[in-house]
Amino acid sequence: MNLNCCAICKVLKKNCDSNCIYKAHFPSNDTRFEDVNQIFGAEIVANIFNSLESEEQRKIAANSLCYAAKARRRDPVSGILGMVQHYESILNYVEQEIKLAENELKTNVGPDQVPKYVDIPIPDDFLVKREDRKMGDGHRVNDASTSAGPSSTLPKKHE
């Protein structure tokens, strides 16, 4: 077996070659795979990776499996569902606070003076990494801008 064997091939006792689809996501020294293996099993992870067509899908799957395994470690009973329920309860609480604030504003300044809530659509690139996004003038977020504006005069902590 190759010394640079990926974590999945090592557990499954397979030969790991340079074209291994698992190696980029779970190298031999990756400690994240220990949790993923204990929660899901190496064979199931291998089957998931084999069913995916692109490297991007495998990257997303690896991150999702790591996140779900970590959540299951933290909360063995509820896992990721427990985290979702926790954040939903926080969201419900915040929504109640907003309604209370709106009612208080209506009482103090009048109902016609309170701004209406507008449902803002989520942009298509919302889930794209920050450094991969393009700005209005076509440059990437981390590239130098050709447009002059107030952002160039902001203190370092606001950039």
Secondary structure, DSSP 4 states (H G I P E B T S, - for coil): --TT--HHHHHHT----TT-SSTTTS-TT-THHHHHHHHT-HHHHHHHHHH--SHHHHHHHHHHHHHHHHHHHH-TTTHHHHHHHHHHHHHHHHHHHHHHHHHHHHHHH-GGGSPPP--PPPPTTTTS-GGG-B-TTS-BTTSPPSS--GGGGS-GGG-
